[in-house]
Amino acid sequence: MTKTLHLGRRILHACLLTTLLSQTAKSQDKAAVLHQLNSMLINTVMVDFFTPPVASRIYAYPNIAFYECIRQDDATLPSIAAKLKVPVSIPKATAAKTDHFIAACISYSYVAQKLVGSEYKIEEWRKAFTDSILKTSDTVIAKNSMLYGRKVADSILAWVQKDNYNQSRGLPRFTISGKMGTWQPTPADYAQAIEPHWRTIRPFTLKTASQFSPKEKLVFSLNKNSTFYKTMLEVYNIGKNLDTTQKAIAKYWDDNPNVSVNMGHLNYFIHKISPGGHWIMIAKQACEEKKESVSHSSLAYTLTSIALFDAFIATWDEKFKTNLIRPITVINNYVDKNWQPYIQTPPFPEFTSGHAVISNSAAAVLTGLFGDNYEFTDETEIPFGNDTRHFKSFYEAAKESTWSRVYGGIHYPETARISITQGKEIGTNVLKTLYPAAIK
């Protein structure tokens, strides 16, 4: 019965996709299809339960594939693939007539399918898309375009295989240090540190994983006059006196796809959007509100996902080099054994803040593309039971995301401040390297 129900849902899902795509093809709303692709990918990543660093990898490669096809319809857009640290060669279309939009969609779908677990979702989308296109477009052009899209996808996927991700899967687990002030596993499930070797993944624009390593470090100390002790007490006191607004902010930006819930002998995980996925959705909302063309929407998705990807590499490099203790551990050991953070502490070292670095990196890119005073209302968290939040700029949203981790009790205020700078530097570097026209 369960299998029958599951199959029925899949058939219904395919039928709905066919209807949507038929309508889209008639209206020529190509940007809407790209938005649909990214929404589907974010949902798939969430359901498949990937960690935030891995999720950033999944968002980036399909968007690069789409962009390198669609940019061929816009002479003002440069090749991004040619400017990356390790460039990828994009084949040229050999057929006389090629629809680059069809090719872009096909290319995106094949690359995305290879990276996720729930491949059937992408396959169903592609089948509905191709069926719709074959019914509404010139058959020869459609088939030529689909073949070209697959060819681009194959080139991207061959390049993907060399980013060291597969090799990193076989590296040993992180060894917990007995040195005072180093990271220790935290409640609720005292999990192993995730992705301790993420620094070995090939970046897109960083010269090295540590290129933007902060000059300022937060160094553990129990000296009451030290920066660390003061900032530790600050997060402790903030946590004891949270107001309604601070609690709402902490919950809004939690975006922890690995929240563990323990109820007696029952243990389960809550599926939520990843931090990177949240910023992809913010990019989507900006493109929709501005009614950006499909090519410029693709540029926004691609640069944002690249900024997120490189930001995760940089902050994970810093985390496992400095290996700093989390607030819950040091506060429980030396200040108040009963203190608890407002949100669950994720399983990896504290410095720098992943949320802060990736948020400010994405904000730097989006600010370059849409302007410093782009005002928007973020609706990303509605499906997760949170209200919308309004921001006067992308940097304002990034700042709130940064401080949400302090309110949540999982990062020190000093770390938040330092991490903002690191994130902005990474995002600005993405623009300088790949799309300097956006540098104001």
C-alpha positions as CSV (number, residue, x, y, z in Angstrom):
1,M,0.0,0.0,0.0
2,T,2.8,2.4,0.9
3,K,4.6,1.7,-2.4
4,T,1.3,2.3,-4.3
5,L,0.8,5.6,-2.6
6,H,4.4,6.6,-3.3
7,L,4.0,5.7,-7.0
8,G,0.7,7.6,-7.1
9,R,2.4,10.7,-5.7
10,R,5.2,10.4,-8.3
11,I,2.7,10.2,-11.1
12,L,0.8,13.1,-9.8
13,H,4.0,15.1,-9.4
14,A,4.9,14.3,-13.1
15,C,1.4,15.4,-14.3
16,L,1.7,18.6,-12.4
17,L,5.1,19.3,-13.9
18,T,3.8,18.6,-17.4
19,T,1.0,21.1,-16.9
20,L,3.3,23.8,-15.5
21,L,5.8,23.4,-18.2
22,S,3.2,23.4,-21.0
23,Q,1.9,26.7,-19.6
24,T,5.5,28.0,-19.3
25,A,6.3,27.1,-22.9
26,K,3.3,28.9,-24.2
27,S,4.0,32.0,-22.2
28,Q,7.7,32.0,-23.1
29,D,8.5,32.7,-19.5
30,K,12.0,31.1,-19.5
31,A,13.1,32.7,-16.2
32,A,10.2,31.0,-14.4
33,V,11.6,27.6,-15.5
34,L,15.0,28.4,-14.1
35,H,13.4,29.5,-10.8
36,Q,11.4,26.3,-10.8
37,L,14.6,24.3,-11.3
38,N,16.4,25.9,-8.4
39,S,13.4,25.5,-6.1
40,M,13.2,21.8,-7.0
41,L,16.9,21.4,-6.4
42,I,16.7,23.0,-3.0
43,N,13.8,20.9,-2.0
44,T,15.6,17.7,-3.2
45,V,18.8,18.6,-1.2
46,M,16.6,19.2,1.9
47,V,14.8,15.9,1.6
48,D,18.1,14.0,0.8
49,F,19.5,15.4,4.0
50,F,22.9,16.7,2.7
51,T,25.1,18.7,5.1
52,P,25.4,22.5,4.4
53,P,28.9,22.3,2.8
54,V,27.8,19.5,0.5
55,A,24.6,21.3,-0.3
56,S,26.6,24.3,-1.6
57,R,28.4,22.0,-4.0
58,I,25.1,20.7,-5.3
59,Y,23.7,24.2,-5.9
60,A,26.8,25.5,-7.8
61,Y,27.5,23.0,-10.5
62,P,24.1,22.8,-12.2
63,N,23.8,26.6,-12.2
64,I,27.2,26.9,-13.9
65,A,26.0,24.4,-16.5
66,F,22.8,26.4,-17.2
67,Y,24.7,29.7,-17.3
68,E,27.3,28.5,-19.8
69,C,24.5,27.5,-22.2
70,I,22.2,30.5,-21.8
71,R,24.9,33.2,-21.8
72,Q,25.4,32.4,-25.5
73,D,22.2,34.3,-26.1
74,D,23.5,37.4,-24.4
75,A,26.7,39.0,-25.8
76,T,27.2,41.1,-22.7
77,L,27.7,38.1,-20.4
78,P,31.2,36.5,-20.1
79,S,32.1,32.9,-19.8
80,I,32.4,32.1,-16.1
81,A,33.8,28.7,-16.7
82,A,36.9,30.1,-18.4
83,K,37.7,32.4,-15.4
84,L,37.6,29.8,-12.6
85,K,40.7,28.8,-10.7
86,V,40.6,25.5,-12.6
87,P,38.8,26.3,-15.9
88,V,36.3,24.0,-17.6
89,S,36.1,23.8,-21.3
90,I,32.5,24.2,-22.6
91,P,31.9,22.6,-26.0
92,K,30.4,24.6,-28.8
93,A,27.1,23.7,-30.4
94,T,27.7,22.0,-33.8
95,A,24.2,22.0,-35.1
96,A,23.2,25.0,-37.2
97,K,20.1,25.7,-35.1
98,T,20.3,25.4,-31.3
99,D,18.0,26.7,-28.7
100,H,20.3,27.6,-25.8
101,F,17.5,27.8,-23.3
102,I,16.4,24.2,-24.0
103,A,20.1,23.1,-23.8
104,A,20.5,25.0,-20.5
105,C,17.6,23.2,-18.9
106,I,18.7,19.8,-20.1
107,S,22.3,20.5,-18.9
108,Y,21.2,21.7,-15.5
109,S,19.0,18.6,-15.0
110,Y,21.7,16.1,-15.9
111,V,24.3,17.7,-13.6
112,A,21.8,18.1,-10.8
113,Q,20.6,14.5,-11.1
114,K,24.2,13.2,-10.8
115,L,24.7,15.1,-7.5
116,V,21.5,14.3,-5.5
117,G,20.1,11.2,-4.0
118,S,16.5,11.4,-5.1
119,E,17.4,11.2,-8.8
120,Y,13.8,10.4,-9.8
121,K,12.7,13.9,-9.0
122,I,15.1,15.4,-11.6
123,E,14.3,12.6,-14.1
124,E,10.6,13.3,-13.8
125,W,11.2,17.0,-14.3
126,R,13.3,16.4,-17.4
127,K,10.8,14.0,-18.9
128,A,7.9,16.5,-18.4
129,F,10.1,19.3,-19.9
130,T,11.2,17.4,-23.0
131,D,7.7,16.1,-23.6
132,S,6.4,19.7,-23.5
133,I,9.2,21.1,-25.7
134,L,8.7,18.4,-28.3
135,K,5.0,19.2,-28.5
136,T,5.5,23.0,-28.8
137,S,8.8,23.5,-30.6
138,D,10.5,22.6,-33.9
139,T,11.4,18.9,-33.4
140,V,14.8,19.2,-35.1
141,I,15.8,22.3,-33.1
142,A,14.5,20.7,-29.9
143,K,16.5,17.5,-30.4
144,N,19.7,19.3,-31.4
145,S,19.4,21.5,-28.3
146,M,18.8,18.5,-26.0
147,L,21.9,16.8,-27.4
148,Y,23.9,19.9,-26.9
149,G,22.7,20.3,-23.3
150,R,23.7,16.7,-22.6
151,K,27.1,17.4,-24.1
152,V,27.7,20.5,-21.9
153,A,26.5,18.4,-18.9
154,D,29.0,15.7,-19.7
155,S,31.8,18.3,-19.8
156,I,30.8,19.8,-16.5
157,L,30.4,16.4,-14.8
158,A,33.9,15.3,-16.0
159,W,35.2,18.4,-14.4
160,V,33.2,17.8,-11.2
161,Q,34.8,14.4,-10.8
162,K,38.2,16.2,-10.2
163,D,37.1,18.5,-7.4
164,N,38.4,16.1,-4.7
165,Y,35.0,15.4,-3.3
166,N,35.0,11.7,-3.9
167,Q,38.5,11.4,-2.5
168,S,37.5,13.3,0.6
169,R,34.8,10.7,1.4
170,G,37.5,8.2,2.2
171,L,39.6,10.4,4.6
172,P,39.6,9.7,8.3
173,R,37.3,11.2,10.8
174,F,38.3,14.2,12.8
175,T,40.4,13.4,15.8
176,I,39.2,15.1,19.0
177,S,41.9,16.9,20.9
178,G,42.3,16.7,24.6
179,K,43.8,20.2,24.7
180,M,42.0,22.8,26.7
181,G,39.9,25.1,24.6
182,T,39.5,22.8,21.6
183,W,36.2,21.7,20.2
184,Q,34.4,18.8,21.8
185,P,31.2,17.1,20.6
186,T,28.0,18.8,21.8
187,P,24.5,17.9,22.8
188,A,22.0,16.6,21.9
189,D,23.6,13.7,20.1
190,Y,27.3,14.5,20.5
191,A,27.9,13.8,16.8
192,Q,31.2,13.6,15.0
193,A,32.5,16.7,13.4
194,I,31.1,17.0,9.9
195,E,33.2,17.5,6.8
196,P,36.6,18.0,8.5
197,H,38.3,17.7,5.1
198,W,36.2,20.2,3.3
199,R,39.2,22.5,2.9
200,T,40.6,20.0,0.4
201,I,37.7,20.5,-2.0
202,R,38.7,22.5,-5.1
203,P,37.5,26.1,-4.9
204,F,36.1,28.2,-7.7
205,T,37.9,31.5,-7.1
206,L,40.0,31.1,-4.0
207,K,43.8,30.8,-4.6
208,T,43.9,28.7,-1.5
209,A,41.4,27.7,1.2
210,S,43.1,30.1,3.6
211,Q,43.4,33.1,1.2
212,F,40.9,35.1,3.3
213,S,41.8,33.7,6.7
214,P,41.2,36.5,9.2
215,K,44.2,38.2,10.6
216,E,42.4,38.5,13.9
217,K,41.9,35.2,15.7
218,L,39.8,34.4,18.7
219,V,42.1,32.6,21.1
220,F,40.8,30.5,24.0
221,S,41.7,31.9,27.4
222,L,40.2,31.7,30.9
223,N,41.9,34.9,31.9
224,K,39.0,37.2,32.9
225,N,40.6,40.1,31.2
226,S,41.0,38.3,27.9
227,T,39.0,38.9,24.8
228,F,37.8,35.3,24.7
229,Y,36.6,35.3,28.3
230,K,34.7,38.6,27.8
231,T,33.0,37.5,24.6
232,M,32.2,34.2,26.2
233,L,30.4,35.9,29.1
234,E,28.6,38.1,26.6
235,V,27.0,35.2,24.8
236,Y,26.2,33.7,28.1
237,N,24.4,36.8,29.3
238,I,22.7,37.4,26.0
239,G,21.4,33.8,26.2
240,K,19.9,34.3,29.7
241,N,18.1,37.5,28.7
242,L,16.8,36.9,25.2
243,D,13.8,39.0,24.2
244,T,11.1,38.0,21.8
245,T,12.7,39.6,18.8
246,Q,16.1,37.9,19.4
247,K,14.4,34.6,19.7
248,A,12.5,35.1,16.5
249,I,15.7,36.0,14.7
250,A,17.5,33.0,16.1
251,K,14.8,30.7,14.9
252,Y,14.4,32.4,11.5
253,W,18.0,31.9,10.5
254,D,18.6,28.6,12.2
255,D,18.5,26.7,8.8
256,N,20.1,23.6,10.4
257,P,19.2,20.6,8.2
258,N,20.5,18.3,10.9
259,V,18.4,19.2,13.9
260,S,18.2,16.1,16.1
261,V,15.2,15.5,18.4
262,N,15.4,13.1,21.3
263,M,12.1,11.9,22.9
264,G,12.9,9.1,25.3
265,H,14.1,6.2,23.1
266,L,12.9,7.9,20.0
267,N,15.4,9.9,17.9
268,Y,14.7,11.7,14.7
269,F,15.9,14.5,12.5
270,I,14.0,17.5,11.2
271,H,14.3,18.4,7.5
272,K,15.0,22.1,7.0
273,I,16.5,24.2,4.3
274,S,20.3,24.7,4.4
275,P,21.9,28.1,5.1
276,G,23.1,28.2,1.5
277,G,19.7,27.2,0.2
278,H,18.2,30.2,2.1
279,W,20.4,32.6,0.2
280,I,19.7,30.9,-3.2
281,M,16.0,31.5,-2.4
282,I,16.8,35.2,-1.6
283,A,18.5,35.4,-5.0
284,K,15.4,33.9,-6.6
285,Q,13.1,36.4,-4.9
286,A,15.2,39.3,-6.1
287,C,15.2,38.0,-9.7
288,E,11.4,37.5,-9.6
289,E,10.7,40.9,-8.1
290,K,13.0,42.6,-10.6
291,K,11.6,40.5,-13.5
292,E,15.1,39.7,-14.5
293,S,15.6,37.9,-17.8
294,V,16.6,34.2,-17.8
295,S,20.2,35.0,-18.6
296,H,20.6,37.6,-15.9
297,S,18.7,35.4,-13.4
298,S,21.1,32.6,-14.3
299,L,24.0,35.0,-13.6
300,A,22.6,35.8,-10.2
301,Y,22.1,32.1,-9.2
302,T,25.6,31.2,-10.5
303,L,27.6,33.9,-8.8
304,T,25.6,33.5,-5.6
305,S,26.1,29.7,-5.5
306,I,29.8,30.1,-6.3
307,A,30.2,32.6,-3.4
308,L,28.5,30.2,-1.1
309,F,30.7,27.3,-2.2
310,D,33.9,29.2,-1.7
311,A,32.7,30.6,1.6
312,F,32.1,27.2,2.9
313,I,35.6,26.1,1.9
314,A,37.2,29.1,3.6
315,T,35.2,28.9,6.8
316,W,35.6,25.1,7.1
317,D,39.4,25.6,6.6
318,E,39.4,28.1,9.5
319,K,37.2,26.0,11.7
320,F,39.4,22.9,11.7
321,K,42.7,24.9,11.9
322,T,41.7,26.9,14.9
323,N,39.5,24.1,16.4
324,L,37.9,26.5,18.9
325,I,35.5,25.3,21.7
326,R,31.8,26.0,21.4
327,P,30.0,28.3,24.0
328,I,27.9,25.4,25.5
329,T,31.0,23.4,26.4
330,V,33.1,26.2,27.9
331,I,30.1,27.8,29.7
332,N,28.9,24.5,31.2
333,N,32.5,23.6,32.3
334,Y,33.5,26.9,33.8
335,V,30.5,29.2,34.3
336,D,27.1,27.5,34.6
337,K,26.6,23.8,34.2
338,N,22.9,24.3,33.6
339,W,23.1,27.0,30.8
340,Q,21.7,25.9,27.4
341,P,21.8,27.7,24.0
342,Y,18.5,28.7,22.5
343,I,19.1,26.6,19.4
344,Q,21.0,23.3,18.9
345,T,24.8,23.6,18.4
346,P,25.9,22.1,15.1
347,P,28.7,19.5,15.2
348,F,31.9,21.3,14.2
349,P,34.3,23.9,15.7
350,E,33.2,27.5,16.4
351,F,35.6,29.9,14.6
352,T,34.7,31.3,12.1
353,S,30.9,31.4,11.9
354,G,29.6,29.5,8.8
355,H,26.4,31.4,8.8
356,A,28.2,34.8,8.9
357,V,30.8,34.0,6.3
358,I,28.4,32.4,3.7
359,S,25.7,35.1,4.3
360,N,28.0,38.0,3.9
361,S,29.7,36.4,0.9
362,A,26.3,35.9,-0.8
363,A,25.3,39.4,0.2
364,A,28.4,40.9,-1.4
365,V,27.5,39.2,-4.7
366,L,23.8,40.2,-4.6
367,T,24.6,43.8,-3.6
368,G,26.9,44.0,-6.6
369,L,24.2,42.8,-8.9
370,F,21.1,44.5,-7.4
371,G,22.5,47.5,-5.6
372,D,23.4,48.5,-2.0
373,N,19.9,49.6,-1.0
374,Y,17.8,46.8,-2.5
375,E,14.9,46.5,-0.1
376,F,13.1,43.2,0.0
377,T,10.8,40.9,2.1
378,D,12.2,37.4,2.6
379,E,9.5,34.7,2.4
380,T,11.9,31.7,2.5
381,E,10.8,30.5,6.0
382,I,7.1,30.5,5.5
383,P,7.0,26.7,4.8
384,F,8.8,26.2,8.1
385,G,6.3,28.1,10.2
386,N,8.1,31.4,10.4
387,D,6.8,34.8,9.4
388,T,8.4,36.9,6.6
389,R,11.2,39.3,7.5
390,H,11.8,42.7,5.8
391,F,15.3,44.0,5.0
392,K,16.6,47.3,3.6
393,S,19.5,45.6,1.9
394,F,21.2,42.2,1.5
395,Y,23.9,43.2,3.9
396,E,21.3,44.0,6.5
397,A,19.9,40.5,6.1
398,A,23.4,39.0,6.3
399,K,24.1,41.0,9.5
400,E,20.9,39.6,11.0
401,S,21.8,36.1,10.0
402,T,25.3,36.6,11.6
403,W,23.9,37.8,14.9
404,S,21.2,35.1,14.9
405,R,23.9,32.7,15.8
406,V,24.9,34.8,18.8
407,Y,21.3,35.0,20.0
408,G,21.1,31.2,19.5
409,G,24.0,30.8,21.8
410,I,26.3,28.9,19.4
411,H,28.7,31.7,18.4
412,Y,30.7,34.3,20.3
413,P,30.1,38.0,19.4
414,E,33.7,38.5,18.6
415,T,33.5,35.6,16.1
416,A,30.5,37.2,14.5
417,R,32.3,40.5,14.0
418,I,35.4,38.9,12.5
419,S,33.4,36.5,10.3
420,I,31.4,39.3,8.6
421,T,34.7,40.7,7.2
422,Q,35.8,37.3,6.0
423,G,32.5,36.7,4.2
424,K,32.5,40.1,2.4
425,E,36.1,39.6,1.2
426,I,35.2,36.2,-0.3
427,G,32.1,37.5,-2.1
428,T,33.9,40.6,-3.4
429,N,36.7,38.3,-4.7
430,V,34.1,36.3,-6.6
431,L,32.8,39.4,-8.3
432,K,36.4,40.7,-9.1
433,T,37.3,37.3,-10.5
434,L,34.2,36.4,-12.5
435,Y,32.1,39.5,-13.1
436,P,34.0,42.7,-12.3
437,A,31.3,44.8,-14.0
438,A,29.3,44.4,-10.8
439,I,32.1,46.1,-8.7
440,K,30.8,49.6,-7.8
